[in-house]
Each structure stands twice: as C-alpha cells, then as structure tokens.
Amino acid sequence: MTQQEVFQQIVEYRRSNRKFDPTIKVPNEVIERSLKRAILSPNSSNMQLWEFHWINSPAALEQMLPICLNQSAAKTAQQMVVFVARPDKWKSRQQWHLSQVKKEIEGEATKAQKMMLQYYGKVMPLLYAADPLRILAALRLTISFFGGLFKPFYRTGGASAVQVVTQKSCALAAQTFMLSIAAEGFHTCPLEGFDEKRLKKMLKLPRRTHINMVVAVGLGTEPGVWGARIRVPYQEVVVKY
C-alpha cells in the first residue's frame, strides 16, 4: 500500500464518534505517541504556544463530564485531551529559542544565526508583548498600515490578532492528534460544547489562555456515528486560479 493510500485510509477512518465502547480501554501509549506527533505540527514562527492537558484519571474524567455538558462523547470517553493556546508563554518560548541559537554559535555568528537572534530577540517581542495601555498594539497597527501602503506586508494588531495566530497553531496540533489516533485504530470527537470558564478553573489556567478544543478519545461504536459523512460539493468550496 502506498503512502497516499495509507493516508487516505486514515482520513476516511477518522470520524467524529459521539459514543465510545465503555469496555475497551485506550492504552496510555497510544495517547503519548499521538501527543508526540501533535508536537511536530506546524505552528507560527515555531513558537509552540500551546499546551496539551491529558485527562487520564477516572476522577478527572468524571470532573470533565458536567463541564462538557454531559455529552455522550464525554460520558463514554476513555481518555481526553484539552488543547490550549498559550499566548501568555511567548516570553519563555522566545527565551528558549534564543538559548538554542546561542548554543550553536561557535566564535562569530553566521548570517543565519544573526537573523534568528534578530527574529526572536526583536520581532517576537514586538508581535506578542501585551501592554495595558495598548501602546504596542497601536505601534503594530501603525507599522502594518504604513508598511503596507506600497507593498505586500504582514499585518498584525492587538491581543485579538495574537489570539487568532495561536488558536490556528493549536488547531493544527489537534488535527494531527486526531489523525494519529485514527492511525492507531481508535476514534475521537472534538467537543466545542463545554464551559470554558469552569474548565480553565479546573486546569488552573491563567486569564490570557484560550481553550481551543476538547478531544474525547475511545473506540467508537456504530450509534456514535450520526449518519453519513455529507460534504458540500468540491466545486463549491474549491476556488482555482
């Protein structure tokens, strides 16, 4: 079987299953492998502003049930993972990148190393730093406006723009995780119906974090698949230039 055929099989196998078999456990090794694969997902500037909270114990799973509004996928899940965007961790991730570059420098820095030091040392603080008076947000908008007057330019803004960037990266990791679970022969259900405030409290998350999604994991059942996989026609969603 070719790589294309294997991948097609995995994509077709992955379905949002809302009722898992309560008698079949999902081995911890399956979750661990899938989380390690999720870490390899593409993300903005390789800042990796995400966290994956693995809900594993029976007590924690029980605590998740009312938070996830008693949905059947949460009720029957053998494991759960909460994908969290962490824009508040930008500084520690920035410092980590700088330390990695500095470790590689022997003698005089190469052109590429200097570029990386500049990028993580100056560009990242400009993009991610938050200030109560919104001075930096105004500066970003000003730079975007004048920079984009006469040529294509990366346009950014305030905290909402940072939130969008980190949420996109986190969602990519969640999709990698779900495809990995499918490759392992199990099923997932991404949940959007949950009480974010209570979940953040349970996970002891600070204010500036954003829960991207909750993914329930188990071995799916036939009643857990709600009908055929219906999609809008290809011609309606694909625009070719």
C-alpha positions as CSV (number, residue, x, y, z in Angstrom):
1,M,0.0,0.0,0.0
2,T,1.4,3.4,-1.0
3,Q,1.7,6.4,1.5
4,Q,-1.1,8.1,-0.4
5,E,-3.4,5.1,0.1
6,V,-2.5,4.7,3.8
7,F,-3.2,8.4,4.4
8,Q,-6.5,8.2,2.5
9,Q,-7.5,5.3,4.7
10,I,-6.6,7.2,7.9
11,V,-8.6,10.3,6.8
12,E,-11.6,8.2,5.9
13,Y,-11.4,6.2,9.1
14,R,-11.3,9.4,11.3
15,R,-14.9,10.2,12.1
16,S,-16.3,12.3,15.0
17,N,-17.7,9.4,17.1
18,R,-20.1,10.5,19.9
19,K,-20.4,7.2,21.8
20,F,-17.4,5.1,22.7
21,D,-17.3,1.4,23.8
22,P,-17.0,1.5,27.6
23,T,-15.4,-1.9,27.7
24,I,-12.4,-1.0,25.5
25,K,-9.6,0.9,27.1
26,V,-7.3,3.2,25.2
27,P,-3.7,2.4,26.2
28,N,-1.7,5.4,27.5
29,E,1.0,4.6,24.9
30,V,-1.5,5.5,22.1
31,I,-2.1,8.9,23.7
32,E,1.5,9.5,24.3
33,R,2.6,8.7,20.8
34,S,-0.2,10.8,19.4
35,L,0.8,13.8,21.6
36,K,4.4,13.5,20.5
37,R,3.2,13.6,16.9
38,A,1.0,16.6,17.6
39,I,4.1,18.4,18.9
40,L,5.6,18.0,15.4
41,S,2.7,20.0,13.9
42,P,3.4,23.3,12.0
43,N,2.9,26.4,14.1
44,S,3.6,30.1,13.7
45,S,7.3,31.1,14.0
46,N,7.8,27.7,15.7
47,M,6.9,29.5,19.0
48,Q,4.8,26.4,20.0
49,L,2.4,28.5,22.1
50,W,0.3,25.5,23.1
51,E,-0.3,23.1,25.9
52,F,-2.0,19.7,25.8
53,H,-3.7,18.7,29.0
54,W,-4.1,15.0,29.1
55,I,-7.2,13.9,31.1
56,N,-6.4,10.4,32.2
57,S,-7.6,9.5,35.7
58,P,-11.1,8.3,36.3
59,A,-11.6,11.2,38.8
60,A,-10.5,13.8,36.2
61,L,-12.7,12.3,33.5
62,E,-15.6,12.4,35.9
63,Q,-14.9,16.0,36.7
64,M,-14.9,16.8,32.9
65,L,-18.4,15.4,32.3
66,P,-20.6,18.3,33.6
67,I,-18.0,20.8,32.2
68,C,-18.6,19.2,28.8
69,L,-22.4,19.5,29.3
70,N,-22.9,15.8,29.9
71,Q,-22.4,14.9,26.2
72,S,-22.3,11.2,25.4
73,A,-18.8,11.6,23.9
74,A,-17.6,12.9,27.3
75,K,-19.6,10.4,29.2
76,T,-18.0,7.4,27.4
77,A,-14.6,8.8,26.7
78,Q,-11.7,6.6,27.9
79,Q,-9.2,9.5,27.6
80,M,-9.5,13.2,26.9
81,V,-7.1,15.9,25.8
82,V,-7.7,19.6,26.2
83,F,-5.8,21.7,23.6
84,V,-4.9,25.1,25.0
85,A,-3.5,28.1,23.2
86,R,-0.9,29.8,25.4
87,P,0.0,33.3,24.1
88,D,1.0,34.2,27.7
89,K,4.0,31.9,27.3
90,W,5.5,33.8,24.4
91,K,8.4,35.2,26.5
92,S,9.6,31.8,27.9
93,R,9.3,30.3,24.4
94,Q,11.2,33.3,22.9
95,Q,14.0,32.9,25.5
96,W,14.1,29.1,24.8
97,H,14.7,29.8,21.1
98,L,17.4,32.4,21.8
99,S,19.2,29.9,24.0
100,Q,19.0,27.3,21.3
101,V,20.6,29.6,18.8
102,K,23.3,30.8,21.2
103,K,24.2,27.1,21.9
104,E,25.0,26.6,18.3
105,I,27.2,29.7,17.9
106,E,30.9,28.9,17.9
107,G,33.0,32.0,17.5
108,E,31.4,34.6,15.2
109,A,27.7,34.0,14.5
110,T,26.8,33.1,10.9
111,K,24.4,35.2,8.9
112,A,21.6,32.7,9.6
113,Q,22.3,32.7,13.3
114,K,22.3,36.5,13.4
115,M,19.0,36.5,11.6
116,M,17.5,34.1,14.1
117,L,18.8,36.2,17.0
118,Q,17.2,39.3,15.5
119,Y,14.0,37.5,14.7
120,Y,13.4,36.0,18.2
121,G,15.1,38.8,20.0
122,K,13.3,41.8,18.5
123,V,10.5,40.7,16.2
124,M,8.8,38.3,18.6
125,P,8.5,40.8,21.4
126,L,7.0,43.3,19.0
127,L,4.4,40.8,17.9
128,Y,3.5,39.2,21.2
129,A,4.1,41.6,24.0
130,A,1.0,42.9,25.7
131,D,0.6,46.2,27.5
132,P,-2.4,47.6,29.4
133,L,-2.3,51.0,27.6
134,R,-2.3,49.3,24.1
135,I,0.7,51.3,23.1
136,L,2.4,48.3,21.4
137,A,-0.9,47.4,19.7
138,A,-1.1,50.9,18.3
139,L,2.5,50.6,17.1
140,R,1.8,47.3,15.4
141,L,-1.2,48.8,13.6
142,T,0.8,51.8,12.5
143,I,3.7,49.7,11.2
144,S,1.2,47.5,9.3
145,F,-0.6,50.5,7.8
146,F,2.5,52.4,6.6
147,G,4.4,49.2,5.7
148,G,1.5,48.0,3.5
149,L,0.9,51.3,1.6
150,F,3.2,50.4,-1.3
151,K,4.0,46.7,-1.0
152,P,2.7,43.5,0.5
153,F,3.2,43.5,4.2
154,Y,2.4,41.2,7.2
155,R,-0.4,43.0,9.0
156,T,-0.9,42.5,12.7
157,G,-2.6,44.2,15.6
158,G,-3.5,43.8,19.2
159,A,-4.4,40.9,21.5
160,S,-7.1,39.6,19.2
161,A,-4.6,39.1,16.4
162,V,-2.3,37.2,18.7
163,Q,-5.2,35.1,19.8
164,V,-6.1,34.2,16.2
165,V,-2.5,33.2,15.4
166,T,-2.1,30.9,18.5
167,Q,-5.5,29.4,18.0
168,K,-4.7,28.4,14.4
169,S,-1.4,26.8,15.5
170,C,-3.2,24.9,18.3
171,A,-5.9,23.7,16.0
172,L,-3.3,22.2,13.6
173,A,-1.9,20.3,16.6
174,A,-5.3,19.0,17.5
175,Q,-5.9,17.7,13.9
176,T,-2.5,15.9,13.9
177,F,-3.5,14.3,17.2
178,M,-6.9,13.1,15.9
179,L,-5.4,11.7,12.7
180,S,-2.8,9.9,14.8
181,I,-5.5,8.4,17.0
182,A,-7.2,7.2,13.8
183,A,-3.9,5.6,12.6
184,E,-3.8,3.8,16.0
185,G,-7.2,2.3,15.3
186,F,-9.3,4.4,17.8
187,H,-11.7,7.3,17.4
188,T,-12.1,10.9,18.6
189,C,-14.7,13.5,19.0
190,P,-13.7,17.2,19.1
191,L,-16.0,19.0,21.5
192,E,-16.9,22.6,21.3
193,G,-19.7,22.4,23.8
194,F,-18.1,23.0,27.2
195,D,-17.9,25.6,29.9
196,E,-14.6,27.3,29.2
197,K,-14.6,29.3,32.5
198,R,-15.0,26.2,34.6
199,L,-12.6,24.2,32.5
200,K,-9.9,26.8,32.9
201,K,-10.5,26.8,36.6
202,M,-10.2,23.0,36.8
203,L,-6.9,23.1,34.8
204,K,-5.6,26.1,36.8
205,L,-5.1,28.1,33.6
206,P,-4.4,31.9,33.7
207,R,-6.6,34.5,32.2
208,R,-4.8,35.0,28.9
209,T,-5.0,31.4,27.9
210,H,-7.6,30.2,25.4
211,I,-9.1,26.7,25.2
212,N,-9.0,25.6,21.6
213,M,-10.9,22.4,21.9
214,V,-11.5,19.3,24.0
215,V,-10.9,16.0,22.2
216,A,-12.6,12.8,23.6
217,V,-10.9,9.5,22.7
218,G,-12.1,5.9,22.7
219,L,-13.1,3.0,20.5
220,G,-16.1,4.3,18.6
221,T,-19.4,2.5,18.2
222,E,-21.9,2.4,15.4
223,P,-24.5,4.5,17.3
224,G,-21.8,7.1,17.8
225,V,-21.7,8.0,14.1
226,W,-24.5,10.3,13.3
227,G,-25.3,9.5,9.7
228,A,-23.2,9.6,6.6
229,R,-20.3,12.0,6.1
230,I,-22.0,14.7,4.0
231,R,-19.9,17.4,2.5
232,V,-20.7,20.5,0.3
233,P,-19.7,19.7,-3.3
234,Y,-16.0,20.2,-4.2
235,Q,-16.8,22.8,-6.8
236,E,-18.5,25.0,-4.2
237,V,-15.6,25.1,-1.7
238,V,-12.5,25.0,-4.0
239,V,-11.7,28.1,-6.0
240,K,-9.0,27.6,-8.6
241,Y,-6.8,30.4,-10.1
